[in-house]
Amino acid sequence: MDSKIKTKKRLLALDILRGITIAGMIMVNNPGSWEHIYAPLEHAQWIGLTPTDLVFPFFMFIMGISTYISLKKYNFEFSHAAAIKILKRTILIFLIGTAIGWFSKFCYYWSAPTEGIGFGAQLWESVATFDRIRILGVMQRLALCYGATAIIALTMKHKHIPYLIVTLLIGYFIILITGNGYAYNETNILSIVDRAILTLPHMYKDNGIDPEGLLSTIPAVAHVLLGFCVGKLILDKTSKPKESEAIQQESAVNNQIANERQHTLVLDKQIITLFLIGTILTFSGFLLSYGCPISKKLWSPTFVLTTCGLASSFLALLIWIIDAKGFKKWSVFFEAFGVNPLFMYVLADVLGILLGCFHFPYNGETISIHGFVYNTLLVPVFGDICGSFIYALLFVGLNWCIGYQLYKRKIYIKI
């Protein structure tokens, strides 16, 4: 009989949390109208935290845990094969983000051509938008943070990573306080660096500040590294909790009971660890926010601590509900998003662009599919704000229908 008890079960709660964040990102990115949004579904304008501000950092935190899981097969040792895989994935995710930016510009100019130009000129005007494409964005940030975290995890002793996280966050805080970093204008050091290197036409235009800019990538890397460290704490050596020797002796009598007890102990350890980490990080973030305000657009150090803490606590809650207590029937909806997260996010971006750019004649004018559904079908019944919210829910449902078909057929598209 094998002396080691197999307790490695897929942590379903991780897929569900990943799915919840992707569904949340899709919902907040696709309202019926950007001018009519419920307050909790808007990002904080500059300083502060709303529920919407949590979805992206939650996904970054989960990406850190997933990076730990994916690199475990390399025994966290740097190799040519590992480096090539990391580099390929980093470049692929970055290029997909850039391609989505170009596709959005193409569809916009194609659907609203300059009057009096021919087909060829219209096509060229739509295609040749490279001088206006945003260089950085959500996908690009994911790519850079994944690549940096993976390389660090393979080249640095893991016991030193927490010190690196602290160094990155303190260093970034020093940059903010010495570079007018909390000014919501172009005098901000983040804006100055981005405008100098990226140039304004290739930036997100928000008072001259790109929320996924160059300098704010520093704490974002620390964010994913923090997720990596949490993943190590809850997943490393989980096959040997304190009572494992006694349980292994019991397994000679009843292996199934031993396995169940072993798995329960592992889950208990994960839940307690995550709650402790979550509580410490969340309170630290809020307490330090008196001197270092929480801001998503800055990705401030306190934003990192607070959102990682909340994500850790929420993951603990999901593990308790789904993996420990077995209440999982409700989770299928989110699992369909969670097993193909990046693909579902990209799909939603593309669908959102198409629905907004494809027009058809209606009542003597042309209207987009998005505009028709929102303005013609939803607003007359539900009003502006509620109609905008229902449109977002319907859009999430449309994406889920596609994601569920992939999930049901066990088709997993890795990006």
C-alpha positions in Angstrom: 0.0 0.0 0.0 1.2 3.5 -0.9 2.5 5.2 2.3 1.4 8.6 1.1 -2.3 9.5 1.2 -3.5 11.4 -1.9 -5.2 14.5 -0.7 -4.7 16.7 -3.7 -8.1 17.7 -4.9 -8.7 20.7 -7.1 -9.7 23.7 -5.0 -13.1 24.5 -6.6 -13.4 27.7 -4.7 -10.4 29.1 -6.6 -12.2 28.6 -9.9 -15.3 30.1 -8.5 -13.6 33.2 -7.2 -11.8 33.5 -10.5 -15.2 33.2 -12.3 -16.9 35.8 -10.0 -14.2 38.3 -10.7 -14.3 37.7 -14.5 -18.1 38.0 -14.5 -17.8 41.2 -12.4 -15.2 42.6 -14.8 -17.5 41.9 -17.7 -20.5 43.5 -16.0 -18.8 46.7 -14.9 -17.1 47.2 -18.3 -20.4 46.8 -20.3 -23.2 49.0 -18.9 -26.0 50.1 -21.2 -24.8 53.7 -20.8 -21.7 55.0 -19.1 -23.7 58.1 -18.1 -26.2 56.0 -16.2 -24.6 53.7 -13.7 -25.4 52.7 -10.1 -22.8 54.2 -7.8 -21.5 50.8 -6.5 -20.8 49.8 -10.1 -18.6 52.9 -10.8 -14.9 53.1 -10.0 -13.8 55.6 -7.4 -13.0 58.8 -9.2 -9.6 59.1 -7.6 -9.3 58.3 -3.9 -11.5 55.6 -2.2 -12.8 52.2 -2.8 -16.0 50.9 -4.4 -17.1 47.2 -5.0 -16.2 47.7 -8.7 -12.6 48.6 -7.7 -12.2 45.1 -6.2 -12.8 42.9 -9.3 -9.5 43.6 -11.1 -7.2 43.3 -8.0 -9.0 40.2 -7.0 -8.1 38.6 -10.3 -4.5 39.8 -9.9 -4.4 38.1 -6.5 -5.8 34.9 -7.9 -3.3 35.0 -10.7 -0.5 35.0 -8.1 -1.9 31.8 -6.5 -2.4 30.3 -10.0 1.2 31.1 -10.9 2.4 29.2 -7.8 0.4 26.2 -8.9 1.6 26.3 -12.5 5.3 26.7 -11.6 5.2 23.9 -9.1 5.8 21.4 -11.8 9.2 23.0 -12.5 10.0 22.6 -8.8 10.5 26.4 -8.9 13.8 26.0 -10.6 14.8 28.2 -13.5 15.2 26.3 -16.8 15.2 27.0 -20.5 11.8 25.3 -20.9 10.2 27.3 -18.1 11.7 30.6 -19.3 10.4 30.0 -22.9 6.9 29.1 -21.6 6.8 32.2 -19.4 8.1 34.5 -22.2 5.6 33.1 -24.7 2.6 33.5 -22.4 3.7 37.0 -21.4 4.1 38.1 -25.0 0.8 36.4 -26.1 -1.3 38.1 -23.4 0.3 41.4 -24.1 -0.3 41.2 -27.8 -3.9 40.1 -27.3 -4.4 43.2 -25.2 -2.9 45.4 -28.0 -4.9 43.6 -30.7 -8.1 44.3 -28.8 -7.2 48.0 -28.6 -6.5 48.1 -32.3 -9.8 46.2 -33.1 -11.8 48.7 -31.0 -10.3 51.6 -33.0 -10.8 49.8 -36.3 -14.5 49.1 -35.6 -15.0 52.7 -34.4 -13.6 54.3 -37.5 -15.2 51.8 -39.8 -18.7 52.3 -38.3 -18.3 56.1 -38.4 -16.4 56.9 -41.6 -15.4 60.4 -42.7 -17.9 61.8 -45.2 -16.9 61.9 -48.9 -14.1 59.3 -48.9 -14.1 56.1 -50.9 -14.1 52.6 -49.7 -10.3 52.2 -50.0 -9.7 55.4 -48.1 -12.2 54.4 -45.4 -10.6 51.0 -45.0 -7.2 52.5 -44.7 -8.4 55.1 -42.2 -9.9 52.3 -40.1 -6.8 50.0 -40.3 -4.1 52.6 -39.9 -4.8 53.5 -36.3 -1.5 52.3 -34.8 -0.5 55.9 -33.9 -3.6 56.0 -31.6 -3.5 52.6 -29.9 -3.2 52.4 -26.2 0.1 50.6 -25.4 -0.8 49.5 -21.8 -4.1 48.2 -20.5 -5.7 45.5 -18.4 -4.4 42.5 -20.5 -1.0 44.2 -20.8 -0.8 44.7 -17.0 -1.7 41.0 -16.5 1.1 40.0 -18.9 3.8 42.1 -17.3 2.8 41.2 -13.8 2.6 37.5 -14.6 6.0 37.5 -16.4 7.7 39.4 -13.6 6.2 37.2 -10.9 7.0 34.0 -12.7 10.7 34.9 -13.3 11.1 36.1 -9.7 9.5 32.9 -8.4 12.0 30.8 -10.4 15.1 32.9 -9.6 14.7 34.1 -6.0 14.4 32.1 -2.8 10.8 32.2 -1.8 11.6 33.2 1.8 13.0 36.5 0.3 9.9 37.4 -1.7 8.0 39.0 1.2 11.0 41.4 1.6 10.9 42.2 -2.1 7.1 42.9 -1.8 7.7 45.3 1.1 10.6 47.0 -0.8 8.5 47.5 -3.9 5.6 49.0 -2.0 7.7 51.3 0.2 9.7 52.3 -2.9 6.6 53.1 -4.8 5.2 55.1 -1.8 8.4 57.2 -1.8 7.9 57.8 -5.5 4.3 59.0 -4.9 5.1 61.4 -2.0 8.2 62.9 -3.6 6.7 63.1 -7.1 3.3 64.7 -6.3 1.8 61.3 -6.9 -1.6 62.1 -5.3 -2.3 65.0 -7.6 -5.1 64.2 -10.1 -3.5 66.1 -13.0 -0.5 66.1 -15.3 1.9 67.3 -12.6 1.7 63.8 -11.1 4.9 61.8 -11.5 3.0 58.9 -13.0 1.6 61.1 -15.7 5.0 62.8 -16.4 6.7 59.4 -16.9 3.9 57.9 -19.0 3.7 61.0 -21.3 7.4 61.0 -21.7 7.7 57.3 -22.6 4.3 56.2 -23.9 3.2 59.6 -25.2 -0.3 60.9 -24.8 -1.9 59.4 -28.0 -1.0 55.9 -26.6 -2.4 56.4 -23.1 -5.7 56.2 -21.5 -6.9 59.7 -21.2 -7.9 60.5 -17.5 -6.5 63.8 -16.5 -3.2 62.8 -18.1 -3.0 59.6 -16.0 -3.1 56.1 -17.3 -4.5 53.7 -14.5 -2.4 50.9 -16.0 0.7 53.0 -16.6 4.4 52.3 -16.2 5.2 53.3 -12.6 2.0 51.8 -11.2 3.0 48.4 -12.6 5.6 48.3 -9.7 3.0 47.8 -7.0 0.9 45.7 -9.3 3.8 43.2 -9.5 4.0 43.3 -5.7 0.2 42.5 -5.7 0.7 39.3 -7.8 3.7 38.3 -5.7 1.5 38.7 -2.6 -1.0 36.3 -4.2 1.9 33.9 -5.0 3.1 34.0 -1.3 -0.5 33.3 -0.1 -0.7 30.4 -2.6 2.5 29.0 -1.1 1.2 29.3 2.4 -2.1 27.5 1.8 -0.9 24.9 -0.8 2.7 24.0 0.2 3.1 20.8 2.2 -0.7 20.6 2.8 -0.3 16.8 2.7 1.4 16.9 6.1 -0.7 18.7 8.7 0.0 18.0 12.4 -2.2 14.9 12.6 -1.0 13.4 9.3 1.1 10.6 10.9 -1.8 9.4 13.0 -4.1 9.6 10.1 -1.7 7.6 7.9 -1.8 4.8 10.6 -5.5 4.9 10.6 -5.5 4.6 6.8 -4.3 1.0 7.1 -7.7 0.3 8.7 -9.9 2.6 6.7 -8.2 4.5 3.9 -11.3 6.3 2.8 -12.1 7.7 6.2 -8.4 8.7 6.6 -8.5 10.5 3.2 -11.6 12.4 4.2 -10.1 13.5 7.5 -6.9 14.4 5.9 -8.7 16.6 3.3 -10.8 18.2 6.1 -7.6 19.1 8.0 -6.1 20.6 4.8 -9.2 22.7 4.2 -9.3 23.9 7.8 -5.7 24.9 7.6 -6.4 26.8 4.4 -9.5 28.6 5.7 -7.8 29.7 9.0 -4.6 30.8 7.2 -6.5 32.8 4.6 -8.8 34.5 7.2 -5.7 35.5 9.3 -3.9 36.8 6.3 -7.0 38.6 5.0 -7.7 40.2 8.4 -4.1 41.4 8.9 -3.8 42.8 5.3 -7.2 44.5 5.3 -6.7 46.3 8.6 -3.1 47.2 7.7 -4.3 48.7 4.4 -7.1 50.8 6.0 -4.9 52.0 8.9 -2.1 53.0 6.6 -4.6 54.8 4.3 -4.5 57.8 6.6 -1.0 58.5 5.4 -1.2 56.7 2.1 -4.7 57.0 0.6 -6.3 54.1 -1.2 -6.5 54.6 -4.9 -7.1 52.1 -7.7 -5.9 54.5 -10.4 -2.6 54.9 -8.6 -2.6 51.2 -7.5 -1.4 52.7 -4.2 0.4 50.4 -1.6 -2.7 50.6 0.7 -4.8 49.5 -2.3 -2.6 46.5 -2.7 -2.9 45.5 1.0 -6.6 46.2 1.3 -7.7 44.4 -1.8 -5.4 41.4 -1.3 -6.7 41.1 2.3 -10.3 41.2 1.1 -9.6 38.7 -1.6 -7.9 36.4 0.9 -10.9 36.5 3.3 -13.4 36.0 0.4 -11.5 33.0 -0.8 -11.5 31.6 2.7 -15.3 32.0 2.8 -15.7 30.3 -0.6 -13.5 27.4 0.5 -15.6 27.0 3.6 -18.9 27.1 1.7 -17.9 25.1 -1.4 -15.1 22.8 -0.6 -15.7 22.2 3.2 -19.5 22.3 3.4 -20.1 21.0 -0.1 -22.6 23.8 -1.1 -21.6 24.0 -4.7 -24.7 23.7 -7.0 -25.0 27.5 -7.1 -21.4 27.8 -8.3 -21.8 26.3 -11.8 -22.7 29.7 -13.2 -19.4 31.2 -12.1 -17.3 28.1 -12.8 -18.2 28.5 -16.5 -16.3 31.8 -16.4 -13.5 30.5 -14.0 -12.2 27.6 -16.0 -11.6 29.8 -19.1 -11.0 33.2 -17.4 -8.8 35.1 -19.9 -10.6 33.7 -22.9 -14.0 34.8 -21.5 -12.6 38.3 -20.7 -11.3 38.6 -24.3 -14.5 37.3 -25.7 -16.5 39.8 -23.8 -14.3 42.6 -25.0 -14.7 41.6 -28.6 -18.5 41.1 -28.3 -18.8 44.4 -26.6 -17.0 46.1 -29.4 -19.0 44.4 -32.1 -22.4 45.2 -30.5 -21.4 48.8 -30.2 -20.1 49.2 -33.7 -22.4 47.2 -36.0 -25.3 49.4 -37.1 -28.5 48.8 -38.9 -31.4 51.0 -40.2 -34.2 51.6 -37.7 -36.9 54.3 -37.9 -35.1 56.2 -40.6 -31.7 56.2 -38.9 -28.9 53.8 -38.2 -28.5 52.4 -34.7 -26.1 50.0 -33.1 -27.2 46.6 -31.7 -26.1 47.9 -28.3 -28.0 51.1 -28.7 -31.1 49.3 -29.9 -31.3 46.9 -27.0 -30.6 49.6 -24.4 -32.4 52.7 -25.8 -35.3 51.0 -27.6 -36.0 47.9 -25.5 -34.8 48.5 -21.9 -35.0 52.3 -21.2 -38.7 52.6 -22.0 -39.5 49.8 -19.5 -36.9 50.1 -16.8 -35.6 53.7 -17.1 -32.0 54.9 -17.7 -30.1 53.6 -14.7 -31.9 50.3 -14.1 -32.0 49.7 -17.9 -28.2 50.2 -18.0 -27.7 47.7 -15.2 -30.1 45.1 -16.9 -28.2 45.5 -20.1 -24.9 44.7 -18.3 -26.6 41.6 -16.7 -27.9 40.5 -20.1 -24.4 40.9 -21.6 -22.9 38.8 -18.8 -25.6 36.2 -19.6 -24.8 36.2 -23.3 -21.1 35.5 -22.5 -22.1 32.8 -20.0 -24.1 31.0 -22.6 -20.9 30.6 -24.7 -18.7 29.9 -21.7 -21.1 27.2 -20.4 -21.0 25.4 -23.7 -17.2 25.2 -23.4 -17.4 24.2 -19.8 -20.0 21.5 -20.5 -17.8 20.0 -23.2 -14.7 20.3 -21.0 -13.0 22.7 -23.5 -10.4 24.7 -21.7 -8.8 27.5 -23.7 -5.5 28.5 -22.1 -4.1 31.9 -22.8 
